[in-house]
Amino acid sequence: MKNAILFILIFVISASIFGQNTNNDIENLKNKIKNRTPLEQTIILQQNIEKDLNNINLYILKAEIEINMKDYIEAKNTLTKATQLDQNNIKVLNLLGMVNFHLNNLSDSVKSFKNVIKIDKNNQFAQNYLAIIDPFNLNATTLLETTQNVTDIDMKKLNDEYTKYTTDKDDFAYLLYKKEINVIDDKRFNYTIHCVVKILSNQGVNFFREISYSYNSYEFMPTVVKAGTYDSNYNFTEVDKKNIVLVDKKDSSSASSMYTNRKYIAFPMPDIKKDSIVEFVINFNSTGKILALNVFDHYLFGSFDKIINNELIVRYPKTVNLKFLKKGNDIIEDTYDLEDKTEKRFTYKNTPVYNLKNESISIYELSPYVILSSFESWDHIAKWYSTLFEDTISKEEATDIIKNINLEGKSTFQKIDEIYQFIQKNINYIAIELEESALKPRIPSEVYNNKFGDCKDQAALLIYLLRKIGVEAYPVLVSTLDNGAVVKEIPSSLYFNHMITFIPKQKDVEEELFLDTTSSVTPITNIPSLDQGIDVFVIKNDGTGFFKTTPIIDSKINKIEEYYKQTVDITGGGEIQFKEKFEGAYSELIRYSFQGKTNDEIIDSFYTYQKKSYPNLKKEQLIITGTDKQSGNLELELKSEEPSITNVFFDGRQKINFSIKDINTLFNIPTTIKYEYIRNFLFTYKKTVEYVFPQNYKIIEGDIKNFSQENEYFIFQATGNKLSENNFIFTFEISLKKRIIKNEDLKTVNDFISGMVSQVNYNLVLQNNENFDYEEFYDKLSKSFKQKEIYENYIKKMIELKKLDKAEQIIEEAQKLFPDNIYFYIIKASLLLEKNELDKAENILSSALIKEPDNINLYYYLIDIYKKKQDDAGLEKVLLEANNKFKDNESIVQEVVSFYSRIENYDAAIDFVKNVIKDFPNVSNYHANIGYIYSLKKDFRNAEESFIKSIQLNERNAMALNNLAWLYCENDVKIREAIEYAKKACDLEPFSDVYLDTLAEAYFKNKEYDKAIEIIKKALKINPNYTYLQMQLEKIQKAKEMKDK
């Protein structure tokens, strides 16, 4: 509980304790140590204190850090030393009081804070702590008083029972949760809460280490009757009496109002651990004051936590007409006659547990319950509250308020809207529910002068002003969607947690209106989502009332509409015009995001967001309308030149994609919840995209689609309209028709959405096939993007179009932009090779080699250059250099072998390959290479041996198989084996005319002329212009003719 209090008060520390007497040195020191760990910070500060023992600000800063570390003992030591420098320093005394509070030294804490009050009687920080320590000004005396006997319960029996109902996932379980209501009369009652909790995990220990129970302090006063823990042997340890406190209010960051009658009685549990049993009994006795007219309680048996025995006991005088309503067949009801009283007992064993995380339904809609009420009727409630409300505003004569609203020359509806927006803009919503103001509104002039008020206050002011201009209007009691529905069978004013205003149809008001000014940005034609589609109670000024259902705002009112016009140039960039309109609930969401900002700050926010989508957007190109109004539609309009609108291909084609891939984010409909899904509001989303391409562009791939679909929940349609060959519009629109989606329909709904996303996702490719200017295209593209790939393709296209001078120019530009990119050296060398400027090409590649000496592609180009130059010395040098760098590169080895073979330096070739084989003895091709050289030298034995070794290393080496077969044919030996080797080579590479020629030669040598002719003809089909093969065919045919003779 103290941790919660600390959050309330630390804000006050930073605002009212520190920072008043700081100097530049202290601020500089704080900046220097802010990124250090807390321990390092305290060490540094101690060192500074030792250097400057009289600087009290150093002690304060060190104590602050120690408090944040929760090292309260060391903080106390530091602050005690500080008091020796100045015993009247408010900062030191406040911190010392807070530290003693956390150390449970309450008397010392009170002493420190009272010393502060002596110095500064209005010190809020000290006053807050004194209120917490000593809420009744009783010097922090105990609140623990035994005012009634607690009936002993069989704790062992309860404990033995829990294992039947709990699981390993439970952190704790209520063995007993009991509420006893003792009705005094038809307006007042006392009640008692009795809880027994089994702690099942360390998380459960943390949860129950401090008990904090809320109550209505205006109508009730709490007393702790019994509180403490049981160990495994059922020995009871009682709560320390001095540790029971009343907390007046929550911190301002809480979802609940600070200004409320709700307080908390709180105390820490002693010696709590896993497997402990916690028990506490708290009486809440009537103060005699009442807010509502009668007795009422709405008791839920369902819970977010495990409850094994849940009981509600109600005792009431027989003279009190108490109505009961029970929902839930498993609730056992018993009635007992107690002389002048009646007792009803409602019990439920193992009550339902609801996990409503990510659910949109209220526990009130699910849980079994018992409602009890002494309210006579709804008419009785209407008469009572009408009197209360009308008495408040009938006293008012604040005619000056209406003068501050510009109503001149406006229609009745416009006047209503002006008054409505006036309150939205000028009256801040603050829930003030102290004492009687929890139900009774303040008079309109007080609300107007304060410039704040809760829902009742704002409704009272609005109704007062509307009646001043002759418009009939009434207060409306509301139980919002999250608060549970009103059960009409049991009347009570206490169902309601909100108030709005109702304007019926009347002269010059054609439609009924429900107005809720607590939402400061909701348009007049809308109401907040929690107010929609619920039964509300309208209180008329004649003392009558009636139920009415608030409207569910139509999907066409809550709308986002987007329009994009994209005028595209030949490079895929161009002008984007974008308009977006937010209506209804969507305008509310946007307005909430910039509440409290100036108009310039709003524009800055929109600009920052839109610039993420449009990087070239200038602020003056962005226009926002509607921000001058308190509520209503918002519109955004912008223009921006952007370099990339479509996807551009390097051949000039452009691709566009029309999709609604972000639609799932817009819907955000869950798939795995347990109950029905309730959407905040119905809505419509419409997106229109227009494309305008340059002249002569036409669609060459894809097609414009039109389709629509509808089910129980959605209606959507997608249309495409071709205005001309180069201008078309796509539109997509979807509306949610139902706010509540049944659980069993969630999968169907999500499948429907996925189906929409899939259908509305198609591509169109456009191209200009009429005199497309590639030079202009690439010039613009390269200037816009400066990307390497663009220059590469630009150069290729210019070479393809035979614009070699332009290609050289682009290469020069590219080399300046990308000086370390070797590709542009290679392409320039290639271009020079094309022009037969071999020396220039060689120089370019040599320069590139200095930048990337291990780039093998540069060597390939140099090899080609030396071949073209017929420079054998240069070629040999570059080949050996390349081989030295890339020893495992077989193609380089093959180039060296080919070179030595061409110049008939067979010995050099053999020595070279032998050295390679030493390094790579198991590479089949190297043995095939040396075998080929031996065959050129007519060294049959070594050639045969080498080819066989190559085949042994790789049976699928087609080159070795073929060359061995040729060796046998050439030497007219082992012809049958030659045929088999040649066949294997042809099986591996059936489209090699060389290998087919070898097989034909082997058949020829074996005098199988028909097979030889068949094979050589296959080779000729592959390479019909090869004269040698034609000569081979003639040779074989001639031999066959000689044989046939």
Residue pairs with C-beta under 8 A, 6 or more apart in sequence:
1 210
1 211
1 212
1 245
1 247
1 266
1 267
1 268
2 101
2 102
2 210
4 212
4 247
4 250
4 251
5 132
5 247
6 102
7 251
7 253
8 128
8 250
8 251
8 252
9 98
9 125
9 128
9 129
11 251
11 252
12 124
12 125
12 128
13 64
13 94
13 95
13 98
13 125
16 123
16 124
16 125
17 60
17 90
17 91
17 94
17 95
17 125
18 60
18 61
18 64
18 91
20 91
21 57
21 91
22 57
23 57
26 57
26 58
26 61
29 44
29 45
29 48
29 61
30 61
33 40
33 41
33 44
33 45
36 44
38 65
38 68
38 69
39 69
41 65
42 62
42 65
42 66
42 69
42 74
45 58
45 61
45 62
45 65
46 62
48 55
48 58
49 55
49 58
49 59
49 62
52 58
54 85
56 82
56 85
56 86
56 89
56 92
59 78
59 79
59 81
59 82
59 85
59 92
60 82
60 91
60 92
60 95
62 78
63 75
63 78
63 79
63 82
63 92
63 95
63 99
64 95
66 72
66 74
66 75
66 78
67 75
67 95
67 98
67 99
70 102
72 99
72 102
72 103
73 103
75 95
75 99
76 96
76 99
76 100
76 103
79 92
79 95
79 96
79 99
80 96
82 89
82 92
83 89
83 92
83 93
83 96
86 92
88 115
88 119
90 116
90 119
90 120
90 123
93 112
93 113
93 115
93 116
93 119
93 126
94 112
94 113
94 116
94 123
94 125
94 126
96 112
97 108
97 109
97 110
97 111
97 112
97 113
97 116
97 126
97 129
98 109
98 129
100 106
100 108
100 109
100 112
101 109
101 129
101 132
101 133
104 242
104 243
106 133
106 140
106 242
107 140
109 129
109 133
110 130
110 133
110 134
110 139
110 140
113 126
113 129
113 130
113 133
114 126
114 130
116 123
116 125
116 126
117 123
117 126
117 127
117 130
120 126
131 248
132 245
132 247
132 248
133 140
133 245
134 140
134 141
135 245
135 246
135 248
140 242
141 242
142 241
142 242
142 244
143 222
143 223
143 224
143 241
143 244
143 245
143 246
143 265
144 224
144 227
144 239
144 241
144 244
145 223
145 224
146 225
146 226
147 223
147 225
147 283
147 285
148 192
148 225
148 283
150 194
150 225
150 226
150 281
153 176
153 196
155 196
155 230
155 234
155 277
155 279
156 234
158 175
158 176
158 196
158 308
158 309
159 175
159 198
159 277
161 175
161 308
161 309
162 173
162 175
162 198
162 308
165 173
165 306
165 308
165 350
166 173
166 198
166 200
166 306
166 308
170 200
170 201
170 306
171 199
171 200
171 201
171 203
171 204
171 207
172 197
172 198
172 199
172 200
172 201
172 204
172 207
172 208
172 305
172 306
173 197
173 198
173 200
173 305
173 306
173 307
173 308
174 195
174 196
174 197
174 198
174 303
174 305
174 306
174 307
174 308
174 309
174 310
175 196
175 197
175 198
175 277
175 308
175 309
176 194
176 195
176 196
176 308
176 309
176 311
177 194
177 195
177 303
177 307
177 309
177 310
177 311
178 192
178 193
178 194
178 195
178 309
178 310
178 311
178 312
178 313
179 191
179 192
179 193
179 194
179 299
179 311
179 312
179 313
180 191
180 192
180 194
180 313
180 314
180 315
181 189
181 190
181 191
181 297
181 312
181 313
181 314
181 315
181 316
181 372
182 189
182 190
182 191
182 192
182 315
182 316
183 189
183 295
183 314
183 315
183 316
183 317
183 320
183 322
183 374
184 190
184 286
184 317
185 317
185 320
186 294
186 295
186 320
186 321
186 374
187 290
187 293
187 294
187 295
187 374
188 219
188 286
188 288
188 290
188 295
189 286
189 295
189 316
190 220
190 283
190 284
190 285
190 286
191 220
191 283
191 284
192 225
192 281
192 282
192 283
192 284
193 213
193 280
193 281
193 282
193 284
194 280
194 281
195 278
195 279
195 280
195 281
196 277
196 278
196 279
197 208
197 277
197 278
197 279
198 275
198 277
199 205
199 208
199 272
199 273
199 274
199 275
199 276
199 277
199 278
200 274
200 275
201 274
202 274
204 274
205 272
205 273
205 274
205 276
208 269
208 272
208 278
209 268
209 269
209 272
210 266
210 267
210 268
210 269
211 227
211 266
211 267
211 268
211 269
211 278
211 280
212 247
212 264
212 265
212 266
213 222
213 264
213 265
213 266
213 282
214 262
214 263
214 264
215 222
215 262
215 263
215 264
215 265
215 284
216 261
216 262
216 291
217 246
217 261
217 262
217 263
218 261
218 287
218 289
218 291
218 434
218 435
218 436
218 438
219 261
219 286
219 287
219 289
219 290
219 291
220 284
220 285
220 286
220 287
221 284
221 285
221 287
222 246
222 265
222 282
222 283
222 284
222 285
223 282
223 283
223 284
223 285
224 239
224 244
224 265
224 267
224 280
224 281
224 282
225 281
225 282
225 283
226 238
226 279
226 280
226 281
227 238
227 239
227 244
227 267
227 269
227 279
227 280
227 281
227 282
228 236
228 237
228 238
228 239
228 269
228 270
228 278
228 279
228 280
229 236
229 237
229 269
229 270
229 271
229 272
229 276
229 277
229 278
229 279
230 236
230 237
230 276
230 277
230 278
230 279
231 237
231 271
231 276
232 275
234 277
236 279
237 270
237 271
238 270
239 267
239 268
239 269
239 270
239 280
240 268
240 270
243 267
243 268
244 265
244 266
244 267
245 265
245 266
245 267
246 263
246 264
246 265
246 266
247 263
247 264
247 265
247 266
248 263
249 258
249 259
249 260
249 263
250 256
250 258
250 264
251 258
252 258
256 262
257 430
257 431
257 432
257 433
257 454
259 430
259 431
259 432
259 433
259 434
260 431
260 433
260 434
260 438
261 291
261 433
261 434
261 435
261 438
262 433
265 282
269 278
272 278
289 435
291 436
291 438
291 439
292 439
292 492
292 493
292 494
293 375
293 380
293 381
293 384
293 493
294 373
294 374
294 375
294 376
294 492
295 316
295 320
295 322
295 372
295 373
295 374
296 371
296 372
296 373
296 374
296 375
296 492
296 493
296 494
297 314
297 371
297 372
297 373
298 369
298 371
298 484
298 494
298 495
299 312
299 346
299 369
299 370
299 371
299 372
300 363
300 364
300 367
300 368
300 369
301 307
301 310
301 312
301 328
301 331
301 346
301 348
301 351
301 352
301 367
301 368
301 369
301 370
302 351
302 352
302 353
302 354
302 363
302 366
302 367
302 368
302 369
303 310
303 351
303 352
303 353
303 354
303 367
304 353
304 354
304 355
304 356
304 363
305 353
306 353
307 350
307 351
307 353
308 349
308 350
309 347
309 349
310 347
310 348
310 349
310 351
311 345
311 346
311 347
311 348
312 345
312 346
312 347
312 370
313 343
313 344
313 345
313 346
314 322
314 324
314 343
314 344
314 346
314 372
315 338
315 341
315 342
315 343
316 322
316 341
316 342
317 340
317 341
318 340
318 341
318 342
320 374
321 374
321 376
322 372
322 373
322 374
323 372
323 373
323 374
323 375
323 490
324 344
324 370
324 371
324 372
325 370
325 371
325 372
325 487
325 489
325 490
326 333
326 346
326 369
326 370
327 368
327 369
327 370
328 348
328 367
328 368
328 369
330 348
330 349
330 368
331 346
331 347
331 348
331 368
331 370
332 346
332 347
332 348
333 344
333 345
333 346
334 344
334 345
334 347
335 342
335 343
335 344
335 345
336 342
336 343
336 344
336 345
337 343
346 370
348 368
351 368
352 366
352 367
352 368
354 363
354 366
354 367
355 674
356 363
356 675
358 670
358 673
359 673
359 674
359 675
360 673
360 675
360 676
360 677
360 678
360 679
361 675
361 676
361 678
362 481
362 482
362 483
362 484
363 484
364 483
364 484
364 485
365 484
365 485
366 675
371 487
371 490
371 492
372 490
373 490
373 491
373 492
375 381
375 490
375 491
375 492
375 493
376 491
377 491
378 488
378 491
378 537
378 545
378 547
379 544
379 545
380 491
381 491
381 492
381 493
381 537
381 545
382 537
382 539
382 540
382 543
382 544
382 545
383 543
383 544
384 493
385 439
385 475
385 477
385 493
385 539
385 545
386 539
386 540
386 541
386 542
386 543
386 544
386 545
387 543
388 439
388 440
389 441
389 460
389 475
389 539
390 541
392 440
392 441
392 442
392 443
392 460
393 441
393 443
393 444
393 460
393 463
393 464
393 467
395 443
396 443
396 444
396 445
396 464
398 443
398 444
398 445
398 448
398 464
399 468
401 444
401 445
401 448
401 461
401 465
402 465
402 468
402 469
404 422
405 418
405 419
405 422
405 465
406 418
407 415
407 418
407 419
407 469
410 418
411 508
412 469
412 471
412 507
412 508
412 509
413 508
413 509
415 469
415 471
416 466
416 471
416 503
416 509
416 513
416 524
417 524
419 462
419 465
419 466
419 469
420 462
420 515
420 517
420 524
421 524
421 629
421 630
421 631
422 465
423 458
423 461
423 462
423 465
423 517
424 517
424 519
424 520
424 521
424 522
424 630
424 631
425 520
425 630
426 448
426 451
427 447
427 448
427 451
427 452
427 453
427 457
427 458
427 461
427 517
428 451
428 452
428 453
428 520
429 452
429 453
429 454
429 455
429 458
429 517
429 518
429 520
430 452
430 453
430 454
431 454
431 455
432 452
432 453
432 454
432 457
433 454
437 454
437 456
439 456
439 493
440 456
441 447
441 453
441 456
441 457
441 459
441 460
441 499
442 453
442 456
442 457
442 460
443 460
444 460
444 461
444 464
444 465
447 453
447 457
447 458
447 460
447 461
448 461
453 461
454 518
455 498
455 499
455 500
455 516
455 518
456 475
456 499
458 517
458 518
459 475
459 476
459 499
459 500
459 501
459 517
460 475
462 473
462 501
462 515
462 517
463 473
463 474
463 475
463 501
466 472
466 473
466 501
466 503
467 473
471 503
471 506
471 509
472 503
472 504
472 506
473 501
473 502
473 503
474 501
474 502
474 504
474 538
474 539
474 540
474 541
475 499
475 500
475 501
475 502
475 538
475 539
476 499
476 500
476 501
476 502
476 514
476 536
476 537
476 538
476 539
476 548
477 493
477 495
477 496
477 498
477 499
477 536
477 537
477 538
477 539
478 496
478 497
478 498
478 499
478 500
478 531
478 534
478 536
478 550
479 485
479 486
479 495
479 496
479 497
479 498
479 534
479 536
480 497
480 498
480 530
480 531
480 534
481 529
481 530
481 531
481 532
481 533
481 534
481 678
482 530
483 495
483 497
483 498
484 495
485 534
485 535
486 495
486 496
486 535
486 537
486 547
487 495
488 535
488 547
496 537
498 518
498 530
498 531
500 514
500 515
500 516
500 518
500 527
500 531
500 536
501 514
501 515
501 516
501 517
502 512
502 513
502 514
502 515
502 536
502 538
502 548
503 509
503 512
503 513
503 514
503 515
504 512
505 511
505 512
513 524
514 527
514 531
514 536
514 550
514 551
515 524
515 527
516 522
516 527
516 528
516 531
518 528
519 527
519 528
519 588
520 595
520 630
520 631
521 587
521 588
521 591
521 592
521 595
521 630
521 631
522 528
522 588
522 631
523 584
523 587
523 588
523 631
523 632
523 633
524 631
525 553
525 557
525 584
526 553
526 557
526 558
526 584
526 585
526 588
527 550
527 551
527 553
528 588
529 585
529 680
529 681
531 550
532 550
532 551
532 552
532 553
532 681
532 739
533 549
533 550
533 551
533 552
533 739
534 549
534 550
535 547
535 548
535 549
536 547
536 548
536 549
536 550
537 545
537 546
537 547
538 545
538 546
538 547
538 548
539 545
540 546
552 681
552 682
552 739
553 584
553 585
553 681
553 682
554 682
555 682
555 683
555 684
555 735
555 736
555 737
556 684
556 735
557 583
557 584
558 583
558 584
558 585
558 586
558 681
558 682
558 683
558 684
559 581
559 582
559 583
559 584
559 586
559 683
559 684
559 685
559 686
560 580
560 581
560 582
560 583
560 586
560 683
560 684
560 685
560 686
561 580
561 581
561 583
561 685
561 686
561 687
561 688
562 578
562 579
562 580
562 581
562 686
562 687
562 688
563 578
563 579
563 580
563 688
563 690
564 576
564 577
564 578
564 687
564 688
564 689
564 690
565 576
565 577
565 578
565 690
565 692
566 574
566 575
566 576
566 577
566 645
566 689
566 690
566 691
566 692
567 574
567 575
567 577
567 692
568 574
568 645
568 646
568 654
568 691
568 692
568 693
568 694
569 694
569 780
570 652
570 694
570 768
570 772
570 773
570 776
570 777
570 780
571 643
571 648
571 777
571 780
571 781
571 784
572 643
572 644
572 645
572 646
572 647
572 648
572 654
573 641
573 642
573 643
573 644
573 645
573 784
574 641
574 642
574 645
575 639
575 640
575 641
575 642
576 614
576 638
576 639
576 640
576 641
576 642
576 645
577 637
577 638
577 639
578 610
578 614
578 636
578 637
578 638
578 639
578 640
579 635
579 636
579 637
580 635
580 636
580 637
581 633
581 634
581 635
581 636
582 589
582 590
582 633
582 634
582 635
583 633
584 681
584 683
585 680
585 681
585 683
586 683
587 626
587 631
587 632
587 633
587 634
588 631
590 634
591 631
591 634
593 605
594 601
594 602
594 605
594 627
597 605
599 627
599 628
602 624
602 627
603 619
603 622
603 624
606 622
606 624
606 636
607 617
607 619
607 622
610 617
610 622
610 636
610 638
611 617
614 638
614 640
614 642
615 642
616 640
616 641
616 642
616 643
617 638
617 640
618 640
621 638
621 639
621 640
622 636
622 637
622 638
623 636
623 637
623 638
624 634
624 635
624 636
625 634
625 635
625 637
626 632
626 633
626 634
626 635
627 634
643 784
643 785
646 654
646 655
646 656
647 654
647 655
647 656
647 657
648 654
648 655
648 781
649 655
650 789
650 790
650 793
650 797
651 767
652 767
652 768
652 772
652 774
652 777
653 700
653 765
653 766
653 767
654 693
654 697
654 765
654 766
654 767
655 763
655 764
655 765
655 766
656 691
656 763
656 764
656 766
657 761
657 762
657 763
658 689
658 720
658 730
658 732
658 760
658 761
658 762
658 764
659 757
659 760
659 761
659 762
660 687
660 732
660 756
660 757
660 760
660 761
661 757
661 761
663 685
663 734
663 753
663 756
663 757
664 753
664 754
664 757
666 685
667 736
667 753
669 677
669 679
669 741
669 746
669 749
669 750
669 753
670 677
670 746
671 746
671 747
671 750
673 743
673 746
674 743
675 743
676 740
676 741
676 742
676 743
677 740
677 741
677 743
677 746
678 739
678 740
678 741
679 736
679 739
679 740
679 741
681 739
682 735
682 736
682 737
682 738
682 739
683 735
683 736
684 733
684 734
684 735
684 736
685 733
685 734
685 735
686 731
686 732
686 733
686 734
687 731
687 732
687 733
688 729
688 730
688 731
688 732
689 729
689 730
689 731
690 727
690 728
690 729
690 730
691 727
691 728
691 729
692 726
692 727
693 726
693 727
693 766
694 726
694 768
695 726
696 726
696 768
696 769
696 770
696 771
696 772
697 725
697 726
697 766
697 767
697 768
698 725
698 726
698 766
698 767
698 768
698 769
699 725
699 764
699 765
699 766
700 765
700 766
700 767
700 769
701 763
701 764
701 765
702 762
702 763
702 764
702 765
703 762
703 764
704 720
704 721
704 722
704 728
704 730
704 764
705 718
705 720
705 759
705 760
705 762
706 718
706 719
706 720
707 717
707 718
707 759
708 715
708 716
708 717
708 718
709 715
709 716
709 717
709 752
709 755
709 756
709 759
710 716
711 748
711 749
711 752
712 737
712 738
712 745
713 736
713 737
713 738
713 741
713 745
713 749
713 752
714 734
714 735
714 736
714 737
714 749
714 752
714 753
715 734
715 735
715 737
716 732
716 733
716 734
716 735
716 756
717 732
717 733
718 730
718 731
718 732
718 733
718 759
718 760
719 730
719 731
720 728
720 729
720 730
720 731
721 728
721 729
721 731
722 728
723 729
726 766
732 760
734 756
741 749
774 797
774 798
774 801
775 798
775 803
775 806
778 790
778 793
778 794
778 797
778 798
778 810
781 790
781 794
782 790
782 791
782 794
782 810
782 813
786 817
788 814
788 817
788 818
788 821
788 823
791 810
791 813
791 814
791 817
791 818
791 824
792 814
792 823
792 827
794 810
795 807
795 810
795 811
795 814
795 824
795 827
796 827
798 804
798 806
798 807
798 810
799 807
799 831
799 834
804 831
804 834
804 835
807 831
808 828
808 831
811 824
811 827
811 828
811 831
814 821
814 824
815 821
815 824
815 825
815 828
818 824
820 851
822 848
822 851
822 852
822 855
822 857
822 858
825 844
825 845
825 847
825 848
825 851
825 858
826 845
826 848
826 857
826 858
826 861
828 841
828 844
829 841
829 844
829 845
829 848
829 861
829 865
830 841
830 861
832 838
832 840
832 841
832 844
833 841
833 861
833 864
833 865
833 868
836 868
838 865
838 868
838 869
841 861
841 865
842 862
842 865
842 869
845 858
845 861
845 862
845 865
846 862
848 855
848 858
849 855
849 858
849 862
852 858
853 885
854 885
856 882
856 885
856 886
856 889
856 892
859 878
859 881
859 882
859 885
859 886
859 892
862 878
863 875
863 878
863 879
863 882
863 895
866 872
866 874
866 875
866 878
867 875
872 899
872 903
875 899
876 899
879 892
879 895
879 896
879 899
880 896
882 889
882 892
882 895
883 889
883 892
883 893
883 896
883 916
886 892
887 916
887 919
887 920
888 920
890 923
890 925
890 926
893 913
893 916
893 925
893 926
893 929
894 925
894 929
896 909
896 912
897 909
897 912
897 913
897 929
897 932
897 933
900 906
900 908
900 909
900 912
900 933
901 909
901 932
901 933
901 936
904 936
906 933
906 936
906 937
909 930
909 933
910 930
910 933
910 934
910 937
913 926
913 929
913 930
913 933
914 930
916 923
916 926
917 923
917 926
917 927
917 930
920 926
922 953
923 953
924 950
924 951
924 953
924 954
924 957
924 960
925 950
925 957
925 959
925 960
926 950
927 946
927 947
927 949
927 950
927 953
927 960
928 946
928 947
928 950
928 957
928 959
928 960
928 963
930 942
930 946
931 942
931 943
931 944
931 945
931 946
931 947
931 949
931 950
931 960
931 963
931 964
931 967
932 943
932 963
934 940
934 942
934 943
934 946
935 943
935 963
935 966
935 967
935 970
937 943
940 967
940 971
943 967
944 964
944 967
947 960
947 963
947 964
947 967
948 964
950 957
950 960
951 957
951 960
951 961
951 964
951 981
954 960
956 988
958 984
958 985
958 988
958 989
958 992
958 995
959 985
961 981
961 982
961 984
961 985
961 988
962 981
962 982
962 985
962 992
962 994
962 995
962 998
964 978
964 981
965 977
965 978
965 979
965 981
965 982
965 985
965 998
965 999
965 1002
966 978
966 982
966 998
966 1001
968 974
968 975
968 977
968 978
968 981
968 1002
969 975
969 978
969 998
969 1001
969 1002
969 1005
972 1005
975 1002
975 1005
975 1006
976 1006
978 998
978 1002
978 1005
979 999
979 1002
979 1003
979 1006
982 995
982 998
982 999
982 1001
982 1002
983 999
985 992
985 995
985 998
985 999
986 992
986 995
986 996
986 999
989 995
991 1022
992 1022
993 1019
993 1020
993 1022
993 1023
993 1026
993 1029
996 1015
996 1016
996 1018
996 1019
996 1022
997 1016
997 1019
997 1028
997 1029
997 1032
999 1015
1000 1011
1000 1012
1000 1013
1000 1015
1000 1016
1000 1019
1000 1032
1000 1036
1001 1012
1001 1032
1003 1009
1003 1011
1003 1012
1003 1015
1004 1012
1004 1035
1004 1036
1004 1039
1007 1039
1007 1043
1009 1036
1009 1037
1009 1039
1009 1040
1009 1043
1010 1040
1012 1036
1013 1033
1013 1036
1013 1037
1013 1040
1016 1029
1016 1032
1016 1033
1016 1036
1017 1033
1019 1026
1019 1029
1020 1026
1020 1029
1020 1030
1020 1033
1023 1029
